[in-house]
């Protein structure tokens, strides 16, 4: 299983929102500049996150976006499922309602089930607030060691 840019960029955008929307809404333009993601692509991602109820928009001069819940109540899994859809590594119909004709004799179904459960567990144990803290550490490190971060995306 490999995440697309939707999941990777969307997660970065959510961390950026959590970092920067504590006092005011954040514009797509400002996220785009900080994260080096095109505005048009970011608009598509934010629209999906809005439909999923993870971000809300405010119109007007001071408008922009903010999280709908505290960052410690939004998981990486919430974000990735909103953007990527089903995150199963393997589709095994043995565990679906329709079932599978060979499910009774299939031993590999347990491998697929464990892999899928592990992915879900890993995504649901990581909160946006944890990523915010990691981002702050990275930003602090980049301020203290600018020579090591020159030309790299070291800004969280």
C-alpha positions in Angstrom: 0.0 0.0 0.0 1.3 3.4 -1.0 -0.3 6.7 0.0 -0.9 9.3 -2.8 0.0 12.9 -2.6 -3.6 13.5 -1.4 -2.9 11.8 1.9 0.7 13.1 2.3 -0.1 16.7 1.5 -3.5 16.6 3.3 -1.8 15.5 6.5 0.7 18.3 6.2 -2.1 20.8 5.6 -3.9 19.6 8.7 -0.8 20.0 10.8 -0.3 23.4 9.4 -3.9 24.3 10.3 -3.4 23.0 13.8 -0.2 25.0 14.2 -1.6 28.3 12.8 -5.3 28.5 13.4 -5.4 28.8 17.2 -6.1 32.6 17.1 -7.5 33.1 13.5 -8.6 31.3 10.4 -5.8 30.3 8.0 -5.9 31.1 4.3 -5.2 28.5 1.7 -2.6 30.8 0.3 -0.6 30.9 3.5 -0.7 27.1 3.9 0.3 26.8 0.2 3.4 29.0 0.8 4.5 27.3 4.0 4.0 23.8 2.8 4.9 24.3 -0.9 1.7 22.8 -2.2 -0.1 24.4 -5.1 -3.2 26.4 -4.1 -5.5 24.6 -6.6 -4.5 21.2 -5.3 -4.8 22.4 -1.7 -8.3 23.6 -2.4 -9.3 20.2 -3.6 -7.9 18.6 -0.4 -9.5 21.1 1.9 -12.9 20.6 0.2 -12.6 16.8 1.0 -11.6 17.5 4.6 -14.5 19.9 4.9 -17.0 17.4 3.6 -15.5 14.9 6.2 -16.2 17.4 8.9 -12.5 17.9 9.8 -12.2 21.6 8.8 -14.6 24.5 8.7 -14.4 27.7 6.6 -15.0 31.3 7.5 -15.9 33.7 4.7 -14.8 37.3 4.4 -11.6 39.4 4.7 -10.5 37.5 7.8 -11.7 34.2 6.4 -10.0 31.0 6.0 -10.0 27.5 7.5 -9.6 26.0 11.0 -10.0 22.6 12.5 -13.5 21.6 13.7 -12.2 19.8 16.7 -9.1 20.1 18.9 -6.0 18.5 17.3 -5.9 15.9 20.1 -9.3 14.6 18.9 -8.3 14.1 15.2 -6.3 11.1 14.1 -4.1 10.6 11.1 -6.6 7.9 10.2 -9.4 10.4 10.2 -7.5 12.6 7.7 -6.2 9.8 5.5 -9.6 8.0 5.2 -11.2 11.3 4.3 -8.7 11.9 1.5 -7.7 8.4 0.4 -10.9 6.4 1.1 -10.5 2.8 2.3 -7.0 2.2 3.6 -7.0 -1.6 3.4 -3.8 -3.0 2.0 -5.7 -6.0 0.6 -9.3 -6.5 -0.3 -10.3 -9.9 1.0 -14.0 -10.7 0.6 -13.8 -13.5 3.2 -14.7 -10.9 5.8 -17.3 -9.0 3.8 -21.0 -9.6 4.1 -21.1 -11.3 0.6 -18.3 -13.6 1.7 -16.0 -15.6 -0.5 -16.6 -19.1 -1.9 -13.2 -20.3 -0.7 -13.2 -18.6 2.7 -13.6 -21.8 4.7 -10.4 -23.2 3.2 -8.4 -20.0 2.9 -5.7 -19.5 5.5 -4.2 -16.4 4.0 -7.3 -14.4 4.9 -5.9 -14.1 8.4 -2.7 -12.5 7.1 -4.8 -9.9 5.2 -7.0 -9.3 8.2 -4.0 -8.7 10.5 -2.3 -6.4 8.0 -5.5 -4.3 7.6 -6.1 -4.2 11.4 -2.5 -3.1 12.0 -2.8 -0.3 9.5 -6.0 1.0 11.1 -4.5 0.8 14.5 -1.4 2.6 13.6 -3.3 5.4 11.9 -5.8 5.8 14.7 -3.1 6.0 17.4 -1.4 9.0 15.9 -3.1 12.4 16.6 -2.7 15.6 14.8 -1.6 17.1 18.2 1.3 14.7 18.2 2.3 15.7 14.7 2.1 19.4 15.8 4.6 18.7 18.6 6.9 16.9 16.2 6.6 19.8 13.8 7.6 22.3 16.6 10.6 20.2 17.4 11.7 20.2 13.7 11.2 23.9 13.4 13.2 24.5 16.6 16.0 22.2 15.2 16.0 24.1 11.9 16.4 27.4 13.7 19.3 26.0 15.7 20.9 24.2 12.7 20.1 26.3 9.6 23.1 24.9 7.7 21.7 21.3 7.9 18.3 22.4 6.7 19.3 24.6 3.8 17.4 23.6 0.7 15.4 21.0 2.5 11.8 21.0 3.7 12.8 21.4 7.4 9.9 23.7 8.4 7.5 21.1 9.7 
